[in-house]
Amino acid sequence: RIGEDGFGFKFAMKTLAGGRIGIAAQALGIAAGAYELALTYSKQRKAFGTEIANHQAIALKLADMHTKIQAARHLVYQAACDKDSHNDYDLSGAMAKLYASEVAMETAVEAVQIHGGNGFVKEYHVERLMRDAKITQIYEGSNQIQRNEIGMMITKELAAKGSG
């Protein structure tokens, strides 16, 4: 036996918390890749005499994608910074994993939409990114589990502040 009673469980949970930061970073990369492919395609594909990037519907999608990716990037960097600084990263890691994986899925779906029928053609790669994005919502604790854990952590934090 290594360590005291309960050490194994605590160690496993800390390993999961660190792994979530890696999943968040993976999701961020998927989202950024899907966005770049959609942006490039929207500047090349023409409809009604102009690039589809000039159509408001597509421009709004690209704006939302870019904004959410930047927000996800900040959460991922914060979690990584917390871990590197030896601060508690359970909450920041869970939030980063939750948000970045949701942004990856949303961005990949929008990238497929921007590509239209080509979104399902393998040579455009966005269909693969959509599948890759989905798994980031599932492993290292599903997003439902992340929400539950975040809720418990912030409730516990609030209770600790109220009792002091």
GROMACS elastic network, one bead per residue, 0.5 to 0.9 nm:
[ bonds ]
;  ai    aj funct       b0    kb
    1     4     6  0.81559   500
    2     5     6  0.89803   500
    2     7     6  0.79434   500
    2     8     6  0.81043   500
    3     6     6  0.82130   500
    3     7     6  0.57403   500
    3     8     6  0.76724   500
    4     7     6  0.54424   500
    4     8     6  0.83071   500
    5     8     6  0.76759   500
    5     9     6  0.89614   500
    6     9     6  0.55360   500
    6    10     6  0.64187   500
    6    11     6  0.86719   500
    7    10     6  0.52013   500
    7    11     6  0.59800   500
    7    12     6  0.85215   500
    8    11     6  0.50773   500
    8    12     6  0.60728   500
    8    13     6  0.86064   500
    9    12     6  0.50652   500
    9    13     6  0.61643   500
    9    14     6  0.86277   500
   10    13     6  0.51425   500
   10    14     6  0.62104   500
   10    15     6  0.86059   500
   11    14     6  0.51635   500
   11    15     6  0.61750   500
   11    16     6  0.86800   500
   12    15     6  0.50441   500
   12    16     6  0.62628   500
   12    17     6  0.86984   500
   13    16     6  0.50419   500
   13    17     6  0.62257   500
   13    18     6  0.87528   500
   14    18     6  0.63026   500
   14    19     6  0.85463   500
   14    90     6  0.76834   500
   15    18     6  0.52116   500
   15    19     6  0.61180   500
   15    20     6  0.86720   500
   16    20     6  0.61714   500
   16    21     6  0.89623   500
   16   140     6  0.62334   500
   16   141     6  0.80997   500
   17    20     6  0.52313   500
   17    21     6  0.70402   500
   17    89     6  0.72251   500
   17    90     6  0.55560   500
   17    91     6  0.85299   500
   17    93     6  0.61490   500
   17    94     6  0.69941   500
   17   140     6  0.82062   500
   18    21     6  0.54679   500
   18    22     6  0.69984   500
   18    79     6  0.89928   500
   18    80     6  0.87151   500
   18    83     6  0.76357   500
   18    89     6  0.77461   500
   18    90     6  0.79156   500
   18    93     6  0.70186   500
   19    22     6  0.50900   500
   19    23     6  0.63345   500
   19    24     6  0.86085   500
   19    93     6  0.84634   500
   19   140     6  0.67579   500
   20    24     6  0.60149   500
   20    25     6  0.85234   500
   20    93     6  0.57932   500
   20    94     6  0.64553   500
   20    96     6  0.77559   500
   20    97     6  0.55421   500
   20    98     6  0.88034   500
   20   139     6  0.87383   500
   20   140     6  0.60161   500
   20   141     6  0.81058   500
   21    25     6  0.62179   500
   21    26     6  0.86165   500
   21    76     6  0.66463   500
   21    77     6  0.89458   500
   21    79     6  0.65251   500
   21    80     6  0.65942   500
   21    83     6  0.89163   500
   21    89     6  0.89250   500
   21    92     6  0.85331   500
   21    93     6  0.52035   500
   21    94     6  0.76760   500
   21    96     6  0.67524   500
   21    97     6  0.62375   500
   22    25     6  0.50586   500
   22    26     6  0.61865   500
   22    27     6  0.86094   500
   22    76     6  0.87730   500
   22    80     6  0.87651   500
   22    93     6  0.89471   500
   22    97     6  0.82205   500
   23    27     6  0.60794   500
   23    28     6  0.84806   500
   23    96     6  0.88153   500
   23    97     6  0.61897   500
   23   100     6  0.85160   500
   23   101     6  0.78489   500
   23   136     6  0.62824   500
   23   137     6  0.89588   500
   23   139     6  0.81815   500
   23   140     6  0.75449   500
   24    27     6  0.50471   500
   24    28     6  0.60989   500
   24    29     6  0.86561   500
   24    72     6  0.83628   500
   24    73     6  0.89018   500
   24    75     6  0.87637   500
   24    76     6  0.62016   500
   24    93     6  0.78618   500
   24    94     6  0.87101   500
   24    95     6  0.89241   500
   24    96     6  0.56599   500
   24    98     6  0.75226   500
   24    99     6  0.79405   500
   24   100     6  0.53812   500
   24   101     6  0.63188   500
   24   136     6  0.76690   500
   25    29     6  0.62653   500
   25    30     6  0.86900   500
   25    73     6  0.80811   500
   25    76     6  0.63131   500
   25    77     6  0.86307   500
   25    96     6  0.84039   500
   25    97     6  0.79653   500
   25   100     6  0.75979   500
   25   101     6  0.89792   500
   26    29     6  0.51398   500
   26    30     6  0.63062   500
   26    31     6  0.86925   500
   26   100     6  0.85707   500
   26   101     6  0.84184   500
   26   133     6  0.87468   500
   26   136     6  0.77237   500
   27    30     6  0.50240   500
   27    31     6  0.61274   500
   27    32     6  0.85419   500
   27    97     6  0.78416   500
   27   100     6  0.55631   500
   27   101     6  0.50474   500
   27   102     6  0.82742   500
   27   103     6  0.77493   500
   27   104     6  0.53870   500
   27   105     6  0.83248   500
   27   132     6  0.83557   500
   27   133     6  0.62858   500
   27   136     6  0.61719   500
   27   137     6  0.86951   500
   28    31     6  0.50960   500
   28    32     6  0.60852   500
   28    33     6  0.85039   500
   28    69     6  0.69052   500
   28    72     6  0.68035   500
   28    73     6  0.66511   500
   28    76     6  0.80029   500
   28   100     6  0.56260   500
   28   101     6  0.72837   500
   28   103     6  0.77111   500
   28   104     6  0.63531   500
   29    32     6  0.50760   500
   29    33     6  0.60148   500
   29    34     6  0.85294   500
   29   104     6  0.81162   500
   30    33     6  0.51084   500
   30    34     6  0.61319   500
   30    35     6  0.85347   500
   30   101     6  0.88993   500
   30   104     6  0.58980   500
   30   105     6  0.86030   500
   30   107     6  0.85977   500
   30   108     6  0.77570   500
   30   129     6  0.62531   500
   30   130     6  0.84487   500
   30   132     6  0.73512   500
   30   133     6  0.64401   500
   31    34     6  0.51691   500
   31    35     6  0.60925   500
   31    36     6  0.86097   500
   31    65     6  0.82291   500
   31    69     6  0.67352   500
   31   100     6  0.80312   500
   31   101     6  0.83708   500
   31   103     6  0.65386   500
   31   105     6  0.73848   500
   31   106     6  0.82141   500
   31   107     6  0.56267   500
   31   108     6  0.64190   500
   31   129     6  0.81070   500
   31   133     6  0.76876   500
   32    35     6  0.50719   500
   32    36     6  0.61356   500
   32    37     6  0.86327   500
   32    65     6  0.87457   500
   32    66     6  0.82495   500
   32    69     6  0.67568   500
   32   104     6  0.79370   500
   32   107     6  0.82396   500
   33    36     6  0.51540   500
   33    37     6  0.62120   500
   33    38     6  0.85724   500
   33   108     6  0.86644   500
   33   126     6  0.85743   500
   33   129     6  0.79505   500
   34    37     6  0.51988   500
   34    38     6  0.61161   500
   34    39     6  0.85325   500
   34   104     6  0.80620   500
   34   107     6  0.63862   500
   34   108     6  0.53940   500
   34   109     6  0.87586   500
   34   110     6  0.85114   500
   34   111     6  0.58394   500
   34   112     6  0.84784   500
   34   125     6  0.83928   500
   34   126     6  0.61034   500
   34   129     6  0.65991   500
   34   130     6  0.82745   500
   35    38     6  0.50743   500
   35    39     6  0.59786   500
   35    40     6  0.85090   500
   35    62     6  0.73854   500
   35    65     6  0.66592   500
   35    66     6  0.72490   500
   35    69     6  0.86648   500
   35   107     6  0.64985   500
   35   108     6  0.74912   500
   35   110     6  0.85142   500
   35   111     6  0.64545   500
   36    39     6  0.50689   500
   36    40     6  0.60585   500
   36    41     6  0.84388   500
   36   111     6  0.89045   500
   37    40     6  0.52285   500
   37    41     6  0.60378   500
   37    42     6  0.84736   500
   37   111     6  0.72846   500
   37   115     6  0.89955   500
   37   124     6  0.79337   500
   37   125     6  0.81846   500
   37   126     6  0.73524   500
   38    41     6  0.51074   500
   38    42     6  0.59392   500
   38    43     6  0.85946   500
   38    62     6  0.79142   500
   38   108     6  0.89076   500
   38   110     6  0.81260   500
   38   112     6  0.78003   500
   38   113     6  0.89231   500
   38   114     6  0.62863   500
   38   115     6  0.68195   500
   38   126     6  0.82094   500
   39    42     6  0.51333   500
   39    43     6  0.63392   500
   39    44     6  0.88342   500
   39    53     6  0.74395   500
   39    62     6  0.70380   500
   39   111     6  0.84164   500
   39   114     6  0.87688   500
   40    43     6  0.52828   500
   40    44     6  0.64744   500
   40    45     6  0.87701   500
   41    44     6  0.51252   500
   41    45     6  0.58860   500
   41    52     6  0.85512   500
   41    53     6  0.84969   500
   41   114     6  0.79704   500
   41   115     6  0.69338   500
   42    45     6  0.54142   500
   42    46     6  0.78088   500
   42    51     6  0.63410   500
   42    52     6  0.51557   500
   42    54     6  0.83042   500
   42    58     6  0.77260   500
   42    59     6  0.89728   500
   42   114     6  0.70613   500
   42   115     6  0.76970   500
   43    46     6  0.78189   500
   43    51     6  0.54157   500
   43    52     6  0.65723   500
   43    53     6  0.55129   500
   43    54     6  0.81440   500
   44    51     6  0.61706   500
   44    52     6  0.78325   500
   44    53     6  0.84697   500
   45    50     6  0.82095   500
   45    51     6  0.54897   500
   45    52     6  0.59811   500
   45    53     6  0.82288   500
   45   115     6  0.86542   500
   46    49     6  0.63224   500
   46    50     6  0.51171   500
   46    52     6  0.54621   500
   46    53     6  0.85713   500
   47    50     6  0.56627   500
   47    51     6  0.62601   500
   47    52     6  0.59310   500
   47    55     6  0.88600   500
   48    51     6  0.82624   500
   48    52     6  0.83940   500
   50    53     6  0.82325   500
   50    54     6  0.67701   500
   50    55     6  0.81182   500
   51    54     6  0.56792   500
   51    55     6  0.75512   500
   52    55     6  0.52831   500
   52    56     6  0.85867   500
   52    57     6  0.87771   500
   52    58     6  0.65503   500
   52    59     6  0.82452   500
   52   114     6  0.85581   500
   53    56     6  0.76454   500
   53    57     6  0.84949   500
   53    58     6  0.55961   500
   53    59     6  0.55612   500
   53    62     6  0.82494   500
   54    57     6  0.86533   500
   54    58     6  0.72884   500
   54    59     6  0.64643   500
   55    58     6  0.55705   500
   55    59     6  0.61504   500
   55    60     6  0.86818   500
   56    60     6  0.59766   500
   56    61     6  0.85447   500
   57    60     6  0.53665   500
   57    61     6  0.64709   500
   57    62     6  0.88828   500
   58    61     6  0.50784   500
   58    62     6  0.62301   500
   58    63     6  0.85884   500
   58   114     6  0.69138   500
   59    62     6  0.51042   500
   59    63     6  0.60918   500
   59    64     6  0.86688   500
   60    63     6  0.50269   500
   60    64     6  0.62146   500
   60    65     6  0.85450   500
   61    64     6  0.52551   500
   61    65     6  0.61307   500
   61    66     6  0.86225   500
   61   107     6  0.88525   500
   61   110     6  0.70671   500
   61   111     6  0.88617   500
   61   114     6  0.84034   500
   62    65     6  0.50341   500
   62    66     6  0.60595   500
   62    67     6  0.85165   500
   62   107     6  0.89392   500
   62   110     6  0.85336   500
   62   111     6  0.88502   500
   63    66     6  0.52336   500
   63    67     6  0.61250   500
   63    68     6  0.86109   500
   64    67     6  0.51580   500
   64    68     6  0.60742   500
   64    69     6  0.84655   500
   64   107     6  0.87656   500
   65    68     6  0.53494   500
   65    69     6  0.61129   500
   65    70     6  0.86690   500
   65   103     6  0.78429   500
   65   106     6  0.80081   500
   65   107     6  0.57910   500
   65   110     6  0.81035   500
   66    69     6  0.51989   500
   66    70     6  0.62769   500
   66    71     6  0.87739   500
   66   107     6  0.89017   500
   67    70     6  0.52220   500
   67    71     6  0.63486   500
   67    72     6  0.86930   500
   68    71     6  0.50404   500
   68    72     6  0.60671   500
   68    73     6  0.84624   500
   68    99     6  0.89482   500
   68   100     6  0.85508   500
   68   103     6  0.63809   500
   68   107     6  0.86246   500
   69    72     6  0.50144   500
   69    73     6  0.60114   500
   69    74     6  0.86924   500
   69   100     6  0.76205   500
   69   103     6  0.66814   500
   69   104     6  0.81101   500
   69   107     6  0.84245   500
   70    74     6  0.64093   500
   70    75     6  0.88788   500
   71    74     6  0.52514   500
   71    75     6  0.65330   500
   71    76     6  0.88227   500
   71    99     6  0.86984   500
   71   100     6  0.85525   500
   72    75     6  0.51376   500
   72    76     6  0.61801   500
   72    77     6  0.85700   500
   72    96     6  0.67218   500
   72    97     6  0.89100   500
   72    99     6  0.62185   500
   72   100     6  0.50380   500
   72   101     6  0.87761   500
   72   103     6  0.72295   500
   73    76     6  0.51283   500
   73    77     6  0.60722   500
   73    78     6  0.85056   500
   73    96     6  0.83754   500
   73   100     6  0.76458   500
   74    77     6  0.51243   500
   74    78     6  0.60447   500
   74    79     6  0.86269   500
   74    96     6  0.84883   500
   75    78     6  0.50817   500
   75    79     6  0.62337   500
   75    80     6  0.86310   500
   75    92     6  0.70767   500
   75    93     6  0.81421   500
   75    95     6  0.71523   500
   75    97     6  0.86070   500
   75    99     6  0.79881   500
   75   100     6  0.79476   500
   76    79     6  0.52257   500
   76    80     6  0.61893   500
   76    81     6  0.85150   500
   76    92     6  0.79769   500
   76    93     6  0.73814   500
   76    95     6  0.84923   500
   76    96     6  0.50684   500
   76    97     6  0.76412   500
   76   100     6  0.75571   500
   77    80     6  0.50606   500
   77    81     6  0.59415   500
   77    82     6  0.84815   500
   77    96     6  0.85244   500
   78    81     6  0.50107   500
   78    82     6  0.60709   500
   78    83     6  0.86348   500
   78    89     6  0.88471   500
   78    92     6  0.68342   500
   78    93     6  0.83582   500
   78    96     6  0.82342   500
   79    82     6  0.50538   500
   79    83     6  0.62884   500
   79    84     6  0.86275   500
   79    89     6  0.59155   500
   79    90     6  0.84097   500
   79    91     6  0.82306   500
   79    93     6  0.50244   500
   79    94     6  0.85244   500
   79    95     6  0.83907   500
   79    96     6  0.67133   500
   80    83     6  0.51372   500
   80    84     6  0.60659   500
   80    85     6  0.84594   500
   80    89     6  0.79798   500
   80    92     6  0.85198   500
   80    93     6  0.77340   500
   81    84     6  0.50423   500
   81    85     6  0.59303   500
   81    86     6  0.84730   500
   81    87     6  0.83682   500
   81    89     6  0.86834   500
   82    85     6  0.51646   500
   82    86     6  0.62056   500
   82    88     6  0.64439   500
   82    89     6  0.54581   500
   82    92     6  0.76314   500
   82    93     6  0.86661   500
   83    86     6  0.50700   500
   83    87     6  0.58249   500
   83    88     6  0.69136   500
   83    89     6  0.56443   500
   83    93     6  0.86588   500
   84    87     6  0.75950   500
   85    88     6  0.88242   500
   86    89     6  0.81313   500
   88    91     6  0.76159   500
   88    92     6  0.81864   500
   89    92     6  0.51769   500
   89    93     6  0.55106   500
   89    94     6  0.81610   500
   90    93     6  0.53435   500
   90    94     6  0.61497   500
   90    95     6  0.86636   500
   90   150     6  0.86787   500
   90   153     6  0.84938   500
   91    94     6  0.51920   500
   91    95     6  0.61263   500
   91    96     6  0.85026   500
   91   149     6  0.81048   500
   91   150     6  0.61907   500
   91   153     6  0.68006   500
   91   154     6  0.81715   500
   92    95     6  0.51367   500
   92    96     6  0.59893   500
   92    97     6  0.85224   500
   92   150     6  0.89496   500
   93    96     6  0.50980   500
   93    97     6  0.60733   500
   93    98     6  0.84889   500
   94    97     6  0.51785   500
   94    98     6  0.60451   500
   94    99     6  0.85501   500
   94   143     6  0.88651   500
   94   146     6  0.57232   500
   94   147     6  0.80929   500
   94   149     6  0.76399   500
   94   150     6  0.66966   500
   95    98     6  0.51216   500
   95    99     6  0.60057   500
   95   100     6  0.82418   500
   95   146     6  0.73443   500
   95   147     6  0.81707   500
   95   150     6  0.70682   500
   96    99     6  0.53710   500
   96   100     6  0.57082   500
   96   101     6  0.81215   500
   97   100     6  0.54268   500
   97   101     6  0.58762   500
   97   102     6  0.84117   500
   97   136     6  0.80018   500
   97   137     6  0.80311   500
   97   140     6  0.88417   500
   97   143     6  0.79783   500
   97   146     6  0.78640   500
   98   101     6  0.55674   500
   98   102     6  0.63136   500
   98   103     6  0.87320   500
   98   136     6  0.88250   500
   98   137     6  0.71899   500
   98   142     6  0.83147   500
   98   143     6  0.55416   500
   98   144     6  0.86697   500
   98   146     6  0.62198   500
   98   147     6  0.75087   500
   99   102     6  0.51790   500
   99   103     6  0.60988   500
   99   104     6  0.85342   500
   99   143     6  0.87467   500
  100   103     6  0.50123   500
  100   104     6  0.60206   500
  100   105     6  0.86502   500
  100   136     6  0.86331   500
  100   137     6  0.89090   500
  101   105     6  0.62858   500
  101   106     6  0.86419   500
  101   133     6  0.66108   500
  101   134     6  0.76760   500
  101   135     6  0.85130   500
  101   136     6  0.54010   500
  101   137     6  0.53283   500
  101   138     6  0.89103   500
  101   143     6  0.82131   500
  102   105     6  0.51773   500
  102   106     6  0.61390   500
  102   107     6  0.84302   500
  102   133     6  0.81469   500
  102   134     6  0.85058   500
  102   136     6  0.83514   500
  102   137     6  0.67682   500
  102   143     6  0.83464   500
  103   106     6  0.50698   500
  103   107     6  0.58085   500
  103   108     6  0.83053   500
  103   133     6  0.87115   500
  104   107     6  0.51986   500
  104   108     6  0.59816   500
  104   109     6  0.85255   500
  104   129     6  0.85062   500
  104   130     6  0.79474   500
  104   132     6  0.87639   500
  104   133     6  0.53466   500
  104   134     6  0.79841   500
  104   136     6  0.81844   500
  104   137     6  0.89056   500
  105   108     6  0.51950   500
  105   109     6  0.61512   500
  105   110     6  0.86091   500
  105   129     6  0.84975   500
  105   130     6  0.62719   500
  105   131     6  0.84569   500
  105   132     6  0.84983   500
  105   134     6  0.59846   500
  105   136     6  0.84780   500
  105   137     6  0.80772   500
  106   109     6  0.52251   500
  106   110     6  0.62067   500
  106   111     6  0.85717   500
  106   130     6  0.86506   500
  106   133     6  0.86531   500
  107   110     6  0.50822   500
  107   111     6  0.60049   500
  107   112     6  0.86153   500
  107   130     6  0.83142   500
  107   133     6  0.88735   500
  108   112     6  0.62606   500
  108   113     6  0.85964   500
  108   126     6  0.65215   500
  108   127     6  0.77373   500
  108   128     6  0.88922   500
  108   129     6  0.60643   500
  108   131     6  0.85245   500
  108   132     6  0.89891   500
  108   133     6  0.70253   500
  109   112     6  0.51840   500
  109   113     6  0.62677   500
  109   114     6  0.87366   500
  109   126     6  0.83326   500
  109   127     6  0.84132   500
  109   129     6  0.88494   500
  109   130     6  0.61786   500
  110   114     6  0.60521   500
  110   115     6  0.85107   500
  111   114     6  0.50764   500
  111   115     6  0.62284   500
  111   116     6  0.86643   500
  111   119     6  0.73039   500
  111   126     6  0.64175   500
  111   127     6  0.86650   500
  111   130     6  0.85805   500
  112   115     6  0.51087   500
  112   116     6  0.63207   500
  112   117     6  0.81149   500
  112   118     6  0.76841   500
  112   120     6  0.70437   500
  112   126     6  0.58132   500
  112   127     6  0.65128   500
  112   130     6  0.78553   500
  113   116     6  0.50417   500
  113   117     6  0.80374   500
  113   118     6  0.89538   500
  113   119     6  0.66247   500
  114   117     6  0.89507   500
  114   118     6  0.88778   500
  114   119     6  0.74839   500
  115   118     6  0.52189   500
  115   120     6  0.82822   500
  115   124     6  0.83110   500
  115   126     6  0.82734   500
  116   119     6  0.54274   500
  116   120     6  0.80370   500
  117   120     6  0.61002   500
  117   121     6  0.74782   500
  118   121     6  0.50540   500
  118   122     6  0.83522   500
  118   123     6  0.85979   500
  118   124     6  0.68433   500
  118   126     6  0.89459   500
  119   122     6  0.79320   500
  119   124     6  0.65882   500
  119   125     6  0.77581   500
  119   126     6  0.59674   500
  119   127     6  0.59915   500
  120   123     6  0.87942   500
  120   124     6  0.77717   500
  120   125     6  0.82738   500
  120   126     6  0.74044   500
  120   127     6  0.54066   500
  120   128     6  0.87588   500
  121   124     6  0.58698   500
  121   125     6  0.73578   500
  121   126     6  0.82304   500
  121   127     6  0.71599   500
  122   125     6  0.52982   500
  122   126     6  0.76018   500
  122   127     6  0.66310   500
  122   128     6  0.73438   500
  123   126     6  0.85747   500
  124   127     6  0.75812   500
  124   128     6  0.88921   500
  125   128     6  0.54555   500
  125   129     6  0.65512   500
  125   130     6  0.89534   500
  126   130     6  0.62226   500
  126   131     6  0.87977   500
  127   130     6  0.51644   500
  127   131     6  0.66234   500
  127   132     6  0.87837   500
  128   131     6  0.51644   500
  128   132     6  0.61262   500
  128   133     6  0.85266   500
  129   133     6  0.58937   500
  129   134     6  0.85825   500
  130   133     6  0.51143   500
  130   134     6  0.64423   500
  131   134     6  0.53089   500
  131   135     6  0.69664   500
  132   135     6  0.57183   500
  132   136     6  0.70722   500
  133   136     6  0.54562   500
  133   137     6  0.71482   500
  134   137     6  0.54770   500
  134   138     6  0.70619   500
  135   138     6  0.51162   500
  135   139     6  0.63132   500
  136   139     6  0.59301   500
  136   140     6  0.81429   500
  136   142     6  0.82137   500
  136   143     6  0.88150   500
  137   140     6  0.85952   500
  137   141     6  0.80343   500
  137   142     6  0.56150   500
  137   143     6  0.55527   500
  137   144     6  0.88396   500
  138   141     6  0.61472   500
  138   143     6  0.65316   500
  138   144     6  0.88438   500
  139   142     6  0.57950   500
  139   143     6  0.87095   500
  141   144     6  0.79215   500
  141   145     6  0.57255   500
  141   146     6  0.64584   500
  142   145     6  0.51712   500
  142   146     6  0.63236   500
  142   147     6  0.87950   500
  143   147     6  0.61625   500
  143   148     6  0.85300   500
  144   147     6  0.52008   500
  144   148     6  0.63178   500
  144   149     6  0.87205   500
  145   148     6  0.50040   500
  145   149     6  0.61047   500
  145   150     6  0.84905   500
  146   149     6  0.51037   500
  146   150     6  0.59592   500
  146   151     6  0.83845   500
  147   150     6  0.51015   500
  147   151     6  0.59991   500
  147   152     6  0.85691   500
  148   151     6  0.51251   500
  148   152     6  0.62420   500
  148   153     6  0.86637   500
  149   152     6  0.50611   500
  149   153     6  0.60711   500
  149   154     6  0.86097   500
  150   153     6  0.50855   500
  150   154     6  0.61264   500
  150   155     6  0.84178   500
  151   154     6  0.53896   500
  151   155     6  0.60303   500
  151   156     6  0.84635   500
  152   155     6  0.51408   500
  152   156     6  0.59802   500
  152   157     6  0.84731   500
  153   156     6  0.51048   500
  153   157     6  0.60487   500
  153   158     6  0.85535   500
  154   158     6  0.60089   500
  154   159     6  0.84954   500
  155   158     6  0.50468   500
  155   159     6  0.61229   500
  155   160     6  0.85892   500
  156   159     6  0.50810   500
  156   160     6  0.61709   500
  156   161     6  0.87066   500
  157   160     6  0.51302   500
  157   161     6  0.63347   500
  157   162     6  0.87002   500
  158   161     6  0.51751   500
  158   162     6  0.62107   500
  158   163     6  0.87572   500
  159   162     6  0.50443   500
  159   163     6  0.62299   500
  159   164     6  0.87972   500
  160   163     6  0.53282   500
  160   164     6  0.64481   500
  161   164     6  0.54452   500
